Structure formats: C-alpha cells, structure tokens
Amino acid sequence: MVKTILVTGGNGMMGRTLQPLLPDAIYLSRKDGDLRRTDDVDQLFAAHRPTHVVHLAARVGGVKENAQFNAEFLSDNLLIDANVLAAARRAGVNRVLTLLSACAFPFRPDRPSTEGDLHTGLPYEGNLGTGMAKRVLEVQCRLMSTQDGISCTTLTPVTMYGPHDRFDAENSHVVGALIHKVVRSMETGEPFQVWGDGSAVRQFVYAADVARILARLIDSDDTDHFIVAADDGMPIQTLAETIARMAGFAGQIKFLPKEPAGVPRKLLKSVRFHDIFPDFKFTPLEEGLRRTIEWYRSVRVTGNG
C-alpha cells in the first residue's frame, strides 16, 4: 500500500522543521483552507486521500494573547481538531500523530506533572482555552484508537523553540519573544526588556528534536500519550541572561514585574519517554539557542523565512 502523509499546520515552526525529515509528505497551510470549516477539511482529505496524518495545526499565541482571547483559543482549536480527526476517521487513515500543549496540564508546586496528571484539576486560567482544547484532543485520539482501530499517538512537548518560530515582542512564546527583543536592543541601544520578574520557571525543547521524534513515530504502532521534556526547567531570568550572552548583548536587562508572566512554575516529567526512545539525545539549550539566534538574524537580513 502506498503511504500518503498529510501534515496540517505545514507552514508553522514544527511543520517547516519536519519537512526535511518527511520530504514526500503533503504540507497544508492556511492558504489551502480553513480547518475550522468542515467543508474545507473534507475537500482536502478527498483531494489528497491520506493514509497517515500528522496534525500540527492549531491557534497558538503568547501569554498575553492567550489570556485576552481565551474563549477564541478554545473554540477555534476545538473546531480545528474535531474537523481534522472526523475527516481522518471517515477517510479510514491508518495513523495519526498530533501535539498537545504543556498548558493542558495542571501544575503542582511540589513536583512536576506527569502523563497521568493530564486530566486532573484545571489548567492555568490564563491558558484555560488552549489547555482544555488540548485535553479534548487527547480524548478524541484515544477514542479513535479504541473504537476505530486507528493508531493515534499524542505527544506533549514542553515549550518549543527554534528556526521558523514566531518572533514578536508581544504574541510569541517566550524564547522567540526574548530573541526578538535582545536583537532589537542591540540595534537600538535600549535595555533588553523581559516580562515578569524573572522568577517563573519553564522548560524548553528544540523544535528539531521534536521533529525527529515525530518522524520516528510515523510507522510506529504506539497509541499512548507521552511528554517530551529535554530538561528540568530554569527561571526566565536565567533564560534571558543566557540568550543575552549567546547574542553578544552586554547592555542592561530590565525585568517588568507588572507585565504578564503566566503560571509561576510550569514543569513536566515523562514516565514513558525513555522507554520508547532509550538512546535519544536532545540538543543542548545553548546550542539550540545559538542556532536559533543565527537563523533569526539571517532572515532579518534577507527578509526570508
């Protein structure tokens, strides 16, 4: 049987990072259709007749955007996921891979959350819309596996970063926002401004590492959910200082405690990952940041990317 891989969200960071690893896949972007519309999704599945689906499309945003548009993040992501998975069921696909989000988990002050914590308690209020939509996505995939026999795996990476990320001062995730700000500060001579007081703790994983995991899973029969966490987390202050050093910035770093910083501690730990990938090597944070900063500077110069 000929394998046809359809990738939604193909123009996002993960889609573009996956393309060199799965070059024969079909990569969909917004220009191909609105995945919130059932007719658009049905037409895309009818046209491409996929046997495998890597579902990456989602409405995403930074901490401020999530808090301001919580309801829209919930409704848009529920529509996207329901339409894509329903079309996959009708098409009788063999395999579905999709990504959840760390914000789907409740975060505990005494320990990292693990896979078993996903549906316990509520997600953080500032990410409630996205978090609940991702929980529903996990349930949808689980039911597809048990009811329809479709092999479906969900992964939850911690905060991803890398080339092709969104680099914006207000609406990006933290690494993209900080790299944008530090490069701008080097150009203007102004302080490098960081939202929050720097005490919030986060984990990070290089997008190319997650792409390698997805590519290795495309022919797997695994149908469970697992977390992808490359480190034990660090304060945003340490991240900002590391980005400043990697970028060659020697000016003032100014923390802004009145700006939103999200949940104080967002930590995940997988109990399954090393059983599935016992020899997997993650890209060290400084190496990933160096590559990302170099890429961002290159596309600012060329206007590409």
C-alpha positions as CSV (number, residue, x, y, z in Angstrom):
1,M,0.0,0.0,0.0
2,V,1.2,3.5,-0.9
3,K,1.8,5.7,2.2
4,T,0.5,9.2,1.8
5,I,1.3,11.5,4.7
6,L,-0.8,14.7,5.2
7,V,0.6,17.3,7.6
8,T,-1.7,20.1,8.8
9,G,0.0,23.3,10.0
10,G,2.7,22.7,7.5
11,N,3.8,26.3,7.4
12,G,4.3,26.6,11.2
13,M,7.5,26.1,13.1
14,M,7.0,22.3,13.5
15,G,5.7,21.8,10.0
16,R,8.6,23.6,8.4
17,T,11.1,21.8,10.7
18,L,9.6,18.4,9.8
19,Q,9.8,18.9,6.0
20,P,13.5,17.8,5.6
21,L,12.7,14.6,7.5
22,L,9.5,13.8,5.7
23,P,10.1,15.4,2.3
24,D,7.4,13.4,0.5
25,A,4.6,14.4,2.8
26,I,1.9,16.9,1.8
27,Y,2.1,20.1,3.9
28,L,-1.1,22.1,4.3
29,S,-1.2,25.7,5.3
30,R,-3.9,28.3,5.8
31,K,-3.9,29.2,2.1
32,D,-5.1,25.6,1.4
33,G,-8.2,26.0,3.5
34,D,-9.7,27.0,6.9
35,L,-9.6,23.9,9.1
36,R,-12.4,25.4,11.2
37,R,-14.7,24.8,8.3
38,T,-15.9,21.2,7.8
39,D,-16.3,21.6,4.1
40,D,-12.8,22.8,3.6
41,V,-11.4,19.9,5.6
42,D,-13.5,17.3,3.8
43,Q,-12.3,18.7,0.4
44,L,-8.7,18.5,1.5
45,F,-9.0,14.9,2.6
46,A,-10.9,13.9,-0.5
47,A,-8.2,15.6,-2.7
48,H,-5.2,14.0,-1.0
49,R,-6.6,10.7,0.3
50,P,-4.0,10.4,3.2
51,T,-3.1,7.1,4.9
52,H,-1.2,8.9,7.7
53,V,-1.9,12.3,9.3
54,V,0.4,14.5,11.3
55,H,-1.9,17.1,12.9
56,L,0.1,20.2,13.8
57,A,-2.4,22.9,13.0
58,A,-3.6,25.0,16.0
59,R,-4.3,28.5,17.1
60,V,-1.3,29.4,19.2
61,G,-0.1,32.6,20.9
62,G,1.9,34.0,23.7
63,V,0.9,34.5,27.3
64,K,-0.8,37.9,26.8
65,E,-2.7,36.8,23.7
66,N,-3.9,33.6,25.4
67,A,-5.3,35.5,28.4
68,Q,-7.0,38.1,26.2
69,F,-8.7,35.6,23.8
70,N,-9.2,32.5,26.0
71,A,-12.6,31.8,24.5
72,E,-11.5,32.1,21.0
73,F,-8.5,29.8,21.6
74,L,-10.9,27.2,23.0
75,S,-13.5,27.4,20.2
76,D,-11.0,27.7,17.3
77,N,-8.9,24.7,18.5
78,L,-11.9,22.6,19.2
79,L,-13.2,23.2,15.7
80,I,-9.9,22.5,14.0
81,D,-9.2,19.3,15.9
82,A,-12.8,17.9,15.6
83,N,-12.9,18.5,11.9
84,V,-9.4,17.0,11.2
85,L,-10.0,13.9,13.3
86,A,-13.5,13.4,12.0
87,A,-12.2,13.6,8.4
88,A,-9.4,11.2,9.3
89,R,-11.9,8.7,10.6
90,R,-14.1,9.0,7.5
91,A,-11.1,8.5,5.3
92,G,-10.0,5.4,7.2
93,V,-6.4,6.6,7.8
94,N,-4.0,4.2,9.4
95,R,-2.0,6.5,11.6
96,V,-2.5,9.9,13.3
97,L,0.2,11.8,15.2
98,T,-0.6,15.1,17.0
99,L,0.8,17.5,19.5
100,L,-0.8,18.6,22.8
101,S,0.5,21.6,24.8
102,A,2.1,21.8,28.3
103,C,-0.6,24.3,29.2
104,A,-3.2,21.4,29.2
105,F,-1.7,20.1,32.4
106,P,-2.4,21.3,36.0
107,F,0.9,22.5,37.5
108,R,1.8,21.5,41.0
109,P,4.1,23.4,43.4
110,D,5.7,20.2,44.9
111,R,6.5,18.2,41.8
112,P,6.5,18.1,38.0
113,S,3.3,16.9,36.4
114,T,3.4,13.6,34.5
115,E,1.3,11.9,31.9
116,G,-1.2,10.7,34.5
117,D,-1.9,14.2,35.6
118,L,-3.3,15.4,32.3
119,H,-7.0,15.2,33.2
120,T,-6.7,16.1,36.9
121,G,-7.6,19.6,38.1
122,L,-8.0,22.6,35.8
123,P,-5.2,24.1,33.6
124,Y,-3.9,27.5,34.5
125,E,-6.6,30.2,34.0
126,G,-4.5,32.3,31.6
127,N,-4.2,29.3,29.2
128,L,-7.6,27.7,30.0
129,G,-9.0,27.8,26.5
130,T,-6.0,26.2,24.8
131,G,-5.4,23.8,27.7
132,M,-9.0,22.4,27.6
133,A,-9.0,22.1,23.9
134,K,-5.8,20.0,24.0
135,R,-7.3,17.8,26.7
136,V,-10.3,17.1,24.4
137,L,-7.8,16.4,21.6
138,E,-6.2,13.7,23.7
139,V,-9.6,12.1,24.4
140,Q,-10.6,12.2,20.8
141,C,-7.4,10.4,19.8
142,R,-7.7,7.8,22.5
143,L,-11.3,7.0,21.4
144,M,-10.3,6.8,17.8
145,S,-7.7,4.2,18.7
146,T,-10.1,2.1,20.8
147,Q,-13.3,2.5,18.7
148,D,-12.0,2.7,15.1
149,G,-8.6,0.9,15.4
150,I,-6.8,3.9,14.1
151,S,-3.3,4.1,15.5
152,C,-3.2,7.5,17.2
153,T,-0.4,9.0,19.3
154,T,-0.4,12.3,21.2
155,L,2.8,14.0,22.3
156,T,3.1,16.9,24.8
157,P,6.4,18.8,24.2
158,V,7.4,21.4,26.7
159,T,7.8,24.9,25.2
160,M,9.4,24.5,21.8
161,Y,11.7,27.0,20.1
162,G,13.9,27.1,17.0
163,P,14.1,28.5,13.5
164,H,10.7,29.3,11.9
165,D,9.3,30.2,15.4
166,R,7.2,33.3,15.8
167,F,9.4,36.2,16.7
168,D,7.4,39.0,18.2
169,A,7.6,41.2,21.3
170,E,4.1,40.5,22.5
171,N,2.5,37.5,20.8
172,S,5.3,34.9,20.6
173,H,6.2,32.2,23.1
174,V,9.0,33.2,25.5
175,V,12.1,32.2,23.5
176,G,11.0,33.9,20.3
177,A,10.0,37.0,22.1
178,L,13.2,37.3,24.0
179,I,15.4,36.7,20.9
180,H,13.4,39.4,19.1
181,K,13.8,41.8,22.0
182,V,17.5,41.3,22.5
183,V,18.4,41.7,18.8
184,R,16.3,44.9,18.8
185,S,18.0,46.1,21.9
186,M,21.4,45.6,20.3
187,E,20.2,47.7,17.3
188,T,18.7,50.5,19.4
189,G,20.9,50.6,22.5
190,E,17.8,50.3,24.7
191,P,17.5,47.9,27.7
192,F,16.6,44.3,27.0
193,Q,13.1,44.2,28.5
194,V,11.8,40.9,29.9
195,W,8.2,40.4,31.1
196,G,7.7,39.4,34.7
197,D,10.2,39.4,37.5
198,G,12.3,36.6,36.0
199,S,11.3,34.0,38.7
200,A,8.8,32.0,36.6
201,V,10.2,28.5,35.8
202,R,9.9,27.0,32.3
203,Q,11.3,24.0,30.3
204,F,12.4,24.2,26.7
205,V,12.9,21.7,23.8
206,Y,14.5,22.4,20.4
207,A,11.9,22.0,17.7
208,A,14.2,19.9,15.5
209,D,14.3,17.3,18.3
210,V,10.5,17.0,18.4
211,A,10.5,16.7,14.6
212,R,12.9,13.8,14.8
213,I,10.6,12.1,17.3
214,L,7.6,12.6,15.0
215,A,9.5,11.2,12.0
216,R,10.5,8.1,14.0
217,L,6.9,7.6,15.2
218,I,5.3,7.8,11.8
219,D,5.4,4.0,11.3
220,S,5.1,3.0,15.0
221,D,2.1,1.2,16.5
222,D,2.4,3.2,19.7
223,T,-1.1,4.6,20.7
224,D,-0.3,6.2,24.1
225,H,0.3,9.7,25.2
226,F,3.7,10.9,26.4
227,I,5.6,14.0,27.4
228,V,8.7,15.3,25.6
229,A,10.9,17.3,28.1
230,A,14.5,17.9,27.5
231,D,15.5,19.4,30.8
232,D,14.3,20.1,34.4
233,G,13.5,23.7,33.8
234,M,15.0,27.1,34.6
235,P,13.9,30.6,35.7
236,I,13.1,33.0,33.0
237,Q,15.9,35.2,34.4
238,T,18.4,32.5,33.6
239,L,17.0,32.1,30.1
240,A,17.1,35.8,29.4
241,E,20.7,36.0,30.6
242,T,21.7,33.0,28.5
243,I,20.0,34.5,25.4
244,A,21.8,37.8,26.0
245,R,25.1,36.1,26.3
246,M,24.6,33.9,23.2
247,A,23.5,37.0,21.3
248,G,26.5,39.0,22.5
249,F,24.4,41.6,24.3
250,A,26.2,43.4,27.1
251,G,23.6,46.1,28.0
252,Q,21.0,46.3,30.7
253,I,18.4,43.5,31.2
254,K,15.3,45.1,32.6
255,F,12.6,43.0,34.2
256,L,9.0,44.2,34.1
257,P,7.1,42.7,37.0
258,K,3.8,44.3,36.0
259,E,3.7,42.5,32.7
260,P,2.1,39.0,32.4
261,A,4.4,36.1,33.1
262,G,2.0,33.2,33.3
263,V,1.9,30.4,35.8
264,P,4.9,30.6,38.3
265,R,6.1,27.0,37.7
266,K,5.4,25.0,34.5
267,L,7.2,21.7,34.9
268,L,6.6,18.3,33.2
269,K,8.3,15.0,33.5
270,S,7.7,11.9,31.4
271,V,7.5,8.5,32.8
272,R,7.3,6.9,29.3
273,F,9.7,8.8,27.0
274,H,12.9,6.9,27.8
275,D,11.1,3.5,27.5
276,I,10.2,4.5,23.9
277,F,13.4,6.3,23.0
278,P,16.1,5.0,25.3
279,D,19.0,6.4,23.4
280,F,17.5,9.7,22.3
281,K,19.9,12.7,22.6
282,F,18.4,16.2,23.0
283,T,20.1,19.3,21.6
284,P,21.7,21.2,24.5
285,L,19.9,24.5,25.2
286,E,22.8,26.8,24.4
287,E,23.4,25.0,21.1
288,G,19.7,25.3,20.2
289,L,19.6,29.0,21.1
290,R,22.8,29.7,19.1
291,R,21.3,28.1,16.0
292,T,18.0,29.9,16.5
293,I,19.6,33.4,17.0
294,E,21.8,32.9,13.9
295,W,18.8,31.9,11.9
296,Y,16.7,34.8,13.1
297,R,19.5,37.3,12.3
298,S,19.9,35.8,8.8
299,V,16.2,36.1,7.9
300,R,16.1,39.6,9.3
301,V,18.8,40.5,6.8
302,T,17.4,38.6,3.8
303,G,13.7,39.0,4.5
304,N,13.2,35.3,4.1
305,G,11.8,32.7,6.4
